[in-house]
Amino acid sequence: AMKILGKYYRKKEMYKASLNAYNEAIELRPKDPEAHLGLGITYWKMGESIMATGAWKRSLQLKPENNEAKGWLILAQ
């Protein structure tokens, strides 16, 4: 539920609320690759490319076949 909320806030450009929601999702399920992916996308939208890259790399550690995270990392280069 927190991942959905994070995505909702990101689409509304409420980035701080989005970060809070994704961080809570990660706190509840630290090994959820989709939560780390969403966190990275929010950081990217905020212009925080280093934080975004770190979140996407963590997502890939948890799920190496995560093509969406791979795509975002390529975009960030």
PDB file as gemmi writes it, atoms N, CA and C in Angstrom:
CRYST1    1.000    1.000    1.000  90.00  90.00  90.00 P 1                      
ATOM      1  N   ALA A   1       0.817  -1.195   0.000  1.00  0.00           N  
ATOM      2  CA  ALA A   1       0.000   0.000   0.000  1.00  0.00           C  
ATOM      3  C   ALA A   1       0.866   1.267   0.000  1.00  0.00           C  
ATOM      4  N   MET A   2       1.994   1.222   0.715  1.00  0.00           N  
ATOM      5  CA  MET A   2       2.845   2.407   0.780  1.00  0.00           C  
ATOM      6  C   MET A   2       3.510   2.689  -0.572  1.00  0.00           C  
ATOM      7  N   LYS A   3       3.788   1.637  -1.338  1.00  0.00           N  
ATOM      8  CA  LYS A   3       4.359   1.848  -2.679  1.00  0.00           C  
ATOM      9  C   LYS A   3       3.353   2.556  -3.575  1.00  0.00           C  
ATOM     10  N   ILE A   4       2.096   2.177  -3.483  1.00  0.00           N  
ATOM     11  CA  ILE A   4       1.042   2.824  -4.278  1.00  0.00           C  
ATOM     12  C   ILE A   4       0.921   4.288  -3.882  1.00  0.00           C  
ATOM     13  N   LEU A   5       0.978   4.529  -2.580  1.00  0.00           N  
ATOM     14  CA  LEU A   5       0.905   5.901  -2.074  1.00  0.00           C  
ATOM     15  C   LEU A   5       2.110   6.711  -2.558  1.00  0.00           C  
ATOM     16  N   GLY A   6       3.289   6.100  -2.539  1.00  0.00           N  
ATOM     17  CA  GLY A   6       4.497   6.777  -3.012  1.00  0.00           C  
ATOM     18  C   GLY A   6       4.383   7.172  -4.468  1.00  0.00           C  
ATOM     19  N   LYS A   7       3.856   6.260  -5.279  1.00  0.00           N  
ATOM     20  CA  LYS A   7       3.679   6.553  -6.705  1.00  0.00           C  
ATOM     21  C   LYS A   7       2.646   7.659  -6.904  1.00  0.00           C  
ATOM     22  N   TYR A   8       1.558   7.607  -6.137  1.00  0.00           N  
ATOM     23  CA  TYR A   8       0.514   8.634  -6.224  1.00  0.00           C  
ATOM     24  C   TYR A   8       1.107  10.011  -5.920  1.00  0.00           C  
ATOM     25  N   TYR A   9       1.840  10.101  -4.814  1.00  0.00           N  
ATOM     26  CA  TYR A   9       2.442  11.383  -4.437  1.00  0.00           C  
ATOM     27  C   TYR A   9       3.429  11.869  -5.495  1.00  0.00           C  
ATOM     28  N   ARG A  10       4.204  10.937  -6.064  1.00  0.00           N  
ATOM     29  CA  ARG A  10       5.176  11.332  -7.089  1.00  0.00           C  
ATOM     30  C   ARG A  10       4.467  11.918  -8.303  1.00  0.00           C  
ATOM     31  N   LYS A  11       3.364  11.290  -8.719  1.00  0.00           N  
ATOM     32  CA  LYS A  11       2.619  11.801  -9.874  1.00  0.00           C  
ATOM     33  C   LYS A  11       2.032  13.176  -9.594  1.00  0.00           C  
ATOM     34  N   LYS A  12       1.736  13.462  -8.328  1.00  0.00           N  
ATOM     35  CA  LYS A  12       1.201  14.778  -7.933  1.00  0.00           C  
ATOM     36  C   LYS A  12       2.332  15.772  -7.648  1.00  0.00           C  
ATOM     37  N   GLU A  13       3.586  15.337  -7.899  1.00  0.00           N  
ATOM     38  CA  GLU A  13       4.778  16.146  -7.643  1.00  0.00           C  
ATOM     39  C   GLU A  13       4.923  16.520  -6.170  1.00  0.00           C  
ATOM     40  N   MET A  14       4.444  15.641  -5.312  1.00  0.00           N  
ATOM     41  CA  MET A  14       4.606  15.799  -3.858  1.00  0.00           C  
ATOM     42  C   MET A  14       5.766  14.882  -3.451  1.00  0.00           C  
ATOM     43  N   TYR A  15       6.974  15.304  -3.819  1.00  0.00           N  
ATOM     44  CA  TYR A  15       8.132  14.415  -3.736  1.00  0.00           C  
ATOM     45  C   TYR A  15       8.524  14.041  -2.307  1.00  0.00           C  
ATOM     46  N   LYS A  16       8.440  14.972  -1.386  1.00  0.00           N  
ATOM     47  CA  LYS A  16       8.800  14.657   0.006  1.00  0.00           C  
ATOM     48  C   LYS A  16       7.861  13.589   0.566  1.00  0.00           C  
ATOM     49  N   ALA A  17       6.576  13.734   0.287  1.00  0.00           N  
ATOM     50  CA  ALA A  17       5.608  12.730   0.740  1.00  0.00           C  
ATOM     51  C   ALA A  17       5.858  11.394   0.048  1.00  0.00           C  
ATOM     52  N   SER A  18       6.258  11.436  -1.212  1.00  0.00           N  
ATOM     53  CA  SER A  18       6.573  10.220  -1.950  1.00  0.00           C  
ATOM     54  C   SER A  18       7.773   9.515  -1.323  1.00  0.00           C  
ATOM     55  N   LEU A  19       8.816  10.269  -1.021  1.00  0.00           N  
ATOM     56  CA  LEU A  19       9.994   9.680  -0.369  1.00  0.00           C  
ATOM     57  C   LEU A  19       9.622   9.044   0.957  1.00  0.00           C  
ATOM     58  N   ASN A  20       8.808   9.731   1.730  1.00  0.00           N  
ATOM     59  CA  ASN A  20       8.386   9.190   3.025  1.00  0.00           C  
ATOM     60  C   ASN A  20       7.633   7.875   2.857  1.00  0.00           C  
ATOM     61  N   ALA A  21       6.742   7.816   1.879  1.00  0.00           N  
ATOM     62  CA  ALA A  21       5.964   6.600   1.646  1.00  0.00           C  
ATOM     63  C   ALA A  21       6.863   5.446   1.203  1.00  0.00           C  
ATOM     64  N   TYR A  22       7.767   5.711   0.270  1.00  0.00           N  
ATOM     65  CA  TYR A  22       8.679   4.650  -0.184  1.00  0.00           C  
ATOM     66  C   TYR A  22       9.609   4.203   0.937  1.00  0.00           C  
ATOM     67  N   ASN A  23      10.105   5.144   1.727  1.00  0.00           N  
ATOM     68  CA  ASN A  23      10.983   4.765   2.838  1.00  0.00           C  
ATOM     69  C   ASN A  23      10.239   3.922   3.866  1.00  0.00           C  
ATOM     70  N   GLU A  24       8.988   4.226   4.088  1.00  0.00           N  
ATOM     71  CA  GLU A  24       8.199   3.406   5.010  1.00  0.00           C  
ATOM     72  C   GLU A  24       7.980   2.007   4.420  1.00  0.00           C  
ATOM     73  N   ALA A  25       7.732   1.940   3.112  1.00  0.00           N  
ATOM     74  CA  ALA A  25       7.581   0.634   2.450  1.00  0.00           C  
ATOM     75  C   ALA A  25       8.868  -0.180   2.591  1.00  0.00           C  
ATOM     76  N   ILE A  26      10.007   0.479   2.445  1.00  0.00           N  
ATOM     77  CA  ILE A  26      11.300  -0.203   2.572  1.00  0.00           C  
ATOM     78  C   ILE A  26      11.548  -0.633   4.016  1.00  0.00           C  
ATOM     79  N   GLU A  27      11.109   0.185   4.953  1.00  0.00           N  
ATOM     80  CA  GLU A  27      11.248  -0.172   6.365  1.00  0.00           C  
ATOM     81  C   GLU A  27      10.431  -1.430   6.684  1.00  0.00           C  
ATOM     82  N   LEU A  28       9.242  -1.524   6.097  1.00  0.00           N  
ATOM     83  CA  LEU A  28       8.378  -2.678   6.322  1.00  0.00           C  
ATOM     84  C   LEU A  28       8.886  -3.920   5.603  1.00  0.00           C  
ATOM     85  N   ARG A  29       9.401  -3.722   4.376  1.00  0.00           N  
ATOM     86  CA  ARG A  29       9.907  -4.845   3.565  1.00  0.00           C  
ATOM     87  C   ARG A  29      11.223  -4.419   2.905  1.00  0.00           C  
ATOM     88  N   PRO A  30      12.336  -4.523   3.635  1.00  0.00           N  
ATOM     89  CA  PRO A  30      13.627  -4.028   3.136  1.00  0.00           C  
ATOM     90  C   PRO A  30      14.097  -4.686   1.835  1.00  0.00           C  
ATOM     91  N   LYS A  31      13.614  -5.881   1.548  1.00  0.00           N  
ATOM     92  CA  LYS A  31      14.077  -6.597   0.351  1.00  0.00           C  
ATOM     93  C   LYS A  31      13.095  -6.505  -0.810  1.00  0.00           C  
ATOM     94  N   ASP A  32      12.257  -5.474  -0.808  1.00  0.00           N  
ATOM     95  CA  ASP A  32      11.289  -5.279  -1.890  1.00  0.00           C  
ATOM     96  C   ASP A  32      11.932  -4.448  -3.002  1.00  0.00           C  
ATOM     97  N   PRO A  33      12.284  -5.084  -4.128  1.00  0.00           N  
ATOM     98  CA  PRO A  33      12.971  -4.337  -5.192  1.00  0.00           C  
ATOM     99  C   PRO A  33      12.120  -3.231  -5.802  1.00  0.00           C  
ATOM    100  N   GLU A  34      10.801  -3.417  -5.821  1.00  0.00           N  
ATOM    101  CA  GLU A  34       9.928  -2.393  -6.413  1.00  0.00           C  
ATOM    102  C   GLU A  34       9.900  -1.122  -5.565  1.00  0.00           C  
ATOM    103  N   ALA A  35      10.009  -1.258  -4.260  1.00  0.00           N  
ATOM    104  CA  ALA A  35      10.047  -0.076  -3.389  1.00  0.00           C  
ATOM    105  C   ALA A  35      11.321   0.730  -3.648  1.00  0.00           C  
ATOM    106  N   HIS A  36      12.441   0.029  -3.805  1.00  0.00           N  
ATOM    107  CA  HIS A  36      13.702   0.714  -4.096  1.00  0.00           C  
ATOM    108  C   HIS A  36      13.651   1.369  -5.479  1.00  0.00           C  
ATOM    109  N   LEU A  37      13.028   0.689  -6.437  1.00  0.00           N  
ATOM    110  CA  LEU A  37      12.859   1.256  -7.777  1.00  0.00           C  
ATOM    111  C   LEU A  37      12.065   2.557  -7.705  1.00  0.00           C  
ATOM    112  N   GLY A  38      10.936   2.530  -7.023  1.00  0.00           N  
ATOM    113  CA  GLY A  38      10.099   3.727  -6.891  1.00  0.00           C  
ATOM    114  C   GLY A  38      10.806   4.859  -6.178  1.00  0.00           C  
ATOM    115  N   LEU A  39      11.568   4.503  -5.150  1.00  0.00           N  
ATOM    116  CA  LEU A  39      12.344   5.507  -4.426  1.00  0.00           C  
ATOM    117  C   LEU A  39      13.335   6.179  -5.383  1.00  0.00           C  
ATOM    118  N   GLY A  40      13.987   5.366  -6.211  1.00  0.00           N  
ATOM    119  CA  GLY A  40      14.928   5.915  -7.183  1.00  0.00           C  
ATOM    120  C   GLY A  40      14.276   6.856  -8.178  1.00  0.00           C  
ATOM    121  N   ILE A  41      13.108   6.476  -8.658  1.00  0.00           N  
ATOM    122  CA  ILE A  41      12.405   7.330  -9.623  1.00  0.00           C  
ATOM    123  C   ILE A  41      12.046   8.665  -8.984  1.00  0.00           C  
ATOM    124  N   THR A  42      11.594   8.633  -7.729  1.00  0.00           N  
ATOM    125  CA  THR A  42      11.269   9.881  -7.040  1.00  0.00           C  
ATOM    126  C   THR A  42      12.509  10.750  -6.896  1.00  0.00           C  
ATOM    127  N   TYR A  43      13.617  10.146  -6.477  1.00  0.00           N  
ATOM    128  CA  TYR A  43      14.864  10.925  -6.371  1.00  0.00           C  
ATOM    129  C   TYR A  43      15.237  11.529  -7.722  1.00  0.00           C  
ATOM    130  N   TRP A  44      15.073  10.757  -8.793  1.00  0.00           N  
ATOM    131  CA  TRP A  44      15.400  11.249 -10.140  1.00  0.00           C  
ATOM    132  C   TRP A  44      14.553  12.468 -10.482  1.00  0.00           C  
ATOM    133  N   LYS A  45      13.267  12.398 -10.190  1.00  0.00           N  
ATOM    134  CA  LYS A  45      12.361  13.522 -10.484  1.00  0.00           C  
ATOM    135  C   LYS A  45      12.752  14.767  -9.686  1.00  0.00           C  
ATOM    136  N   MET A  46      13.390  14.552  -8.538  1.00  0.00           N  
ATOM    137  CA  MET A  46      13.821  15.665  -7.691  1.00  0.00           C  
ATOM    138  C   MET A  46      15.183  16.215  -8.122  1.00  0.00           C  
ATOM    139  N   GLY A  47      15.820  15.558  -9.103  1.00  0.00           N  
ATOM    140  CA  GLY A  47      17.137  15.988  -9.543  1.00  0.00           C  
ATOM    141  C   GLY A  47      18.274  15.420  -8.707  1.00  0.00           C  
ATOM    142  N   GLU A  48      17.972  14.414  -7.894  1.00  0.00           N  
ATOM    143  CA  GLU A  48      18.972  13.782  -7.029  1.00  0.00           C  
ATOM    144  C   GLU A  48      19.493  12.513  -7.699  1.00  0.00           C  
ATOM    145  N   SER A  49      20.332  12.678  -8.722  1.00  0.00           N  
ATOM    146  CA  SER A  49      20.745  11.532  -9.538  1.00  0.00           C  
ATOM    147  C   SER A  49      21.595  10.524  -8.768  1.00  0.00           C  
ATOM    148  N   ILE A  50      22.421  10.965  -7.846  1.00  0.00           N  
ATOM    149  CA  ILE A  50      23.261  10.033  -7.086  1.00  0.00           C  
ATOM    150  C   ILE A  50      22.396   9.149  -6.186  1.00  0.00           C  
ATOM    151  N   MET A  51      21.432   9.758  -5.506  1.00  0.00           N  
ATOM    152  CA  MET A  51      20.531   8.979  -4.651  1.00  0.00           C  
ATOM    153  C   MET A  51      19.680   8.030  -5.500  1.00  0.00           C  
ATOM    154  N   ALA A  52      19.239   8.500  -6.657  1.00  0.00           N  
ATOM    155  CA  ALA A  52      18.429   7.673  -7.552  1.00  0.00           C  
ATOM    156  C   ALA A  52      19.219   6.456  -8.008  1.00  0.00           C  
ATOM    157  N   THR A  53      20.454   6.683  -8.428  1.00  0.00           N  
ATOM    158  CA  THR A  53      21.296   5.593  -8.901  1.00  0.00           C  
ATOM    159  C   THR A  53      21.511   4.552  -7.806  1.00  0.00           C  
ATOM    160  N   GLY A  54      21.736   5.010  -6.593  1.00  0.00           N  
ATOM    161  CA  GLY A  54      21.921   4.090  -5.468  1.00  0.00           C  
ATOM    162  C   GLY A  54      20.693   3.233  -5.221  1.00  0.00           C  
ATOM    163  N   ALA A  55      19.527   3.840  -5.303  1.00  0.00           N  
ATOM    164  CA  ALA A  55      18.281   3.097  -5.087  1.00  0.00           C  
ATOM    165  C   ALA A  55      18.071   2.062  -6.190  1.00  0.00           C  
ATOM    166  N   TRP A  56      18.371   2.427  -7.430  1.00  0.00           N  
ATOM    167  CA  TRP A  56      18.188   1.483  -8.544  1.00  0.00           C  
ATOM    168  C   TRP A  56      19.185   0.333  -8.452  1.00  0.00           C  
ATOM    169  N   LYS A  57      20.415   0.637  -8.027  1.00  0.00           N  
ATOM    170  CA  LYS A  57      21.412  -0.424  -7.864  1.00  0.00           C  
ATOM    171  C   LYS A  57      20.969  -1.398  -6.772  1.00  0.00           C  
ATOM    172  N   ARG A  58      20.393  -0.875  -5.700  1.00  0.00           N  
ATOM    173  CA  ARG A  58      19.880  -1.745  -4.632  1.00  0.00           C  
ATOM    174  C   ARG A  58      18.740  -2.605  -5.158  1.00  0.00           C  
ATOM    175  N   SER A  59      17.872  -2.026  -5.963  1.00  0.00           N  
ATOM    176  CA  SER A  59      16.773  -2.778  -6.567  1.00  0.00           C  
ATOM    177  C   SER A  59      17.314  -3.940  -7.394  1.00  0.00           C  
ATOM    178  N   LEU A  60      18.378  -3.678  -8.159  1.00  0.00           N  
ATOM    179  CA  LEU A  60      18.985  -4.724  -8.985  1.00  0.00           C  
ATOM    180  C   LEU A  60      19.696  -5.789  -8.154  1.00  0.00           C  
ATOM    181  N   GLN A  61      20.247  -5.394  -7.011  1.00  0.00           N  
ATOM    182  CA  GLN A  61      20.849  -6.386  -6.119  1.00  0.00           C  
ATOM    183  C   GLN A  61      19.790  -7.382  -5.647  1.00  0.00           C  
ATOM    184  N   LEU A  62      18.620  -6.861  -5.375  1.00  0.00           N  
ATOM    185  CA  LEU A  62      17.533  -7.695  -4.864  1.00  0.00           C  
ATOM    186  C   LEU A  62      16.860  -8.510  -5.961  1.00  0.00           C  
ATOM    187  N   LYS A  63      16.822  -7.950  -7.171  1.00  0.00           N  
ATOM    188  CA  LYS A  63      16.168  -8.614  -8.306  1.00  0.00           C  
ATOM    189  C   LYS A  63      16.970  -8.305  -9.571  1.00  0.00           C  
ATOM    190  N   PRO A  64      18.009  -9.107  -9.836  1.00  0.00           N  
ATOM    191  CA  PRO A  64      18.916  -8.812 -10.963  1.00  0.00           C  
ATOM    192  C   PRO A  64      18.229  -8.725 -12.326  1.00  0.00           C  
ATOM    193  N   GLU A  65      17.089  -9.355 -12.495  1.00  0.00           N  
ATOM    194  CA  GLU A  65      16.403  -9.322 -13.791  1.00  0.00           C  
ATOM    195  C   GLU A  65      15.443  -8.126 -13.911  1.00  0.00           C  
ATOM    196  N   ASN A  66      15.541  -7.177 -12.997  1.00  0.00           N  
ATOM    197  CA  ASN A  66      14.648  -6.012 -12.990  1.00  0.00           C  
ATOM    198  C   ASN A  66      15.001  -5.072 -14.149  1.00  0.00           C  
ATOM    199  N   ASN A  67      14.339  -5.272 -15.287  1.00  0.00           N  
ATOM    200  CA  ASN A  67      14.646  -4.493 -16.487  1.00  0.00           C  
ATOM    201  C   ASN A  67      14.325  -3.014 -16.340  1.00  0.00           C  
ATOM    202  N   GLU A  68      13.315  -2.691 -15.547  1.00  0.00           N  
ATOM    203  CA  GLU A  68      12.970  -1.279 -15.374  1.00  0.00           C  
ATOM    204  C   GLU A  68      14.100  -0.533 -14.650  1.00  0.00           C  
ATOM    205  N   ALA A  69      14.657  -1.144 -13.621  1.00  0.00           N  
ATOM    206  CA  ALA A  69      15.784  -0.529 -12.904  1.00  0.00           C  
ATOM    207  C   ALA A  69      16.988  -0.407 -13.839  1.00  0.00           C  
ATOM    208  N   LYS A  70      17.225  -1.429 -14.672  1.00  0.00           N  
ATOM    209  CA  LYS A  70      18.336  -1.371 -15.632  1.00  0.00           C  
ATOM    210  C   LYS A  70      18.132  -0.199 -16.594  1.00  0.00           C  
ATOM    211  N   GLY A  71      16.910  -0.019 -17.054  1.00  0.00           N  
ATOM    212  CA  GLY A  71      16.600   1.073 -17.970  1.00  0.00           C  
ATOM    213  C   GLY A  71      16.842   2.435 -17.354  1.00  0.00           C  
ATOM    214  N   TRP A  72      16.422   2.609 -16.099  1.00  0.00           N  
ATOM    215  CA  TRP A  72      16.649   3.882 -15.420  1.00  0.00           C  
ATOM    216  C   TRP A  72      18.134   4.146 -15.236  1.00  0.00           C  
ATOM    217  N   LEU A  73      18.900   3.098 -14.923  1.00  0.00           N  
ATOM    218  CA  LEU A  73      20.351   3.287 -14.760  1.00  0.00           C  
ATOM    219  C   LEU A  73      20.997   3.716 -16.075  1.00  0.00           C  
ATOM    220  N   ILE A  74      20.548   3.141 -17.176  1.00  0.00           N  
ATOM    221  CA  ILE A  74      21.068   3.542 -18.489  1.00  0.00           C  
ATOM    222  C   ILE A  74      20.728   5.004 -18.763  1.00  0.00           C  
ATOM    223  N   LEU A  75      19.502   5.393 -18.462  1.00  0.00           N  
ATOM    224  CA  LEU A  75      19.057   6.767 -18.662  1.00  0.00           C  
ATOM    225  C   LEU A  75      19.892   7.742 -17.823  1.00  0.00           C  
ATOM    226  N   ALA A  76      20.268   7.320 -16.641  1.00  0.00           N  
ATOM    227  CA  ALA A  76      20.999   8.200 -15.724  1.00  0.00           C  
ATOM    228  C   ALA A  76      22.440   8.441 -16.140  1.00  0.00           C  
ATOM    229  N   GLN A  77      22.965   7.607 -17.017  1.00  0.00           N  
ATOM    230  CA  GLN A  77      24.380   7.741 -17.408  1.00  0.00           C  
ATOM    231  C   GLN A  77      24.600   8.867 -18.391  1.00  0.00           C  
TER     232      GLN A  77                                                      
END                                                                             
